[in-house]
Amino acid sequence: MTKITLDDKEYDTADLTDEQNQTVNILNVGTNSIAMLDHITQCVKVVQQLKANELKKSLGDDNQEELDL
């Protein structure tokens, strides 16, 4: 089955109990959720910066610092 590493020690999930495998699944969901939330955060930051630049340009602010994408 799948191998996992915890504190530099490798375990085969086939050797784990059902309860331990459920815990592994919960940890995987948490890791995936954190990655997704980080991605969403980065997307929102980019949109915020783009919209701020758009507003500055529409207001005629010649000293704006634009985001390089």
N, C-alpha and C positions, 0 to 999 in steps of 0.2 A: 504494500500500500504506500501511502505517502510518508515521507520522513519530515520531521520538524526538528528545529534546533532551539533549545532553551538553555540559556546560560552556558553557551559553548558546548552543550552536550546534545547529541543527536538521538532522537527517538523515532521508532517506526509506529505509526498510528495503528497498525494492525495489532500491535502488542498492548495497546491501551484499552482501558475499560470503556464501556459506553458513556459513562459519566465524564471520563477524561476526554473522550473524543467530542462530546458536547461542549466542553470547556474550550477545546481547540477551535471548534467552529465559532463560538462566541468571540474568541480572540481574533479570528480571521475577519469576522463581520466588523469588529471594532477597527481593525487596521484598514480595511477597505473604506469604512465610513470616514475615518480621519483623512485618508487620501482624497476622497471625493469632496469633503468640506474644504480642504486646502485648495483644491482646484477651483471650487466655486468662489472662494475668497479672492483668489488671484483674478478670476474673471470679473468680479465686481469691482476690484481695484482698478483694472484697466478701463472698464466702462466709465467709472467715476472720473478718471484722469482725462479720458477722451472728451467727456461732456464738459469738464471744467475748461479744457482747451478750446472747445467749441464756443463756450460762453465768452471766454476772454476774447476770442477772435471777433465774435459778433459785437462785442462792446468796444472794439477798436483798440485793445490793449496791445501795443507793439512790443512790449517787454515780456511777453509770455514765454514760459519755458514749456515746450511741447514734449510729449512723451515719444520716444523713439521705439517703434515696434519692429 
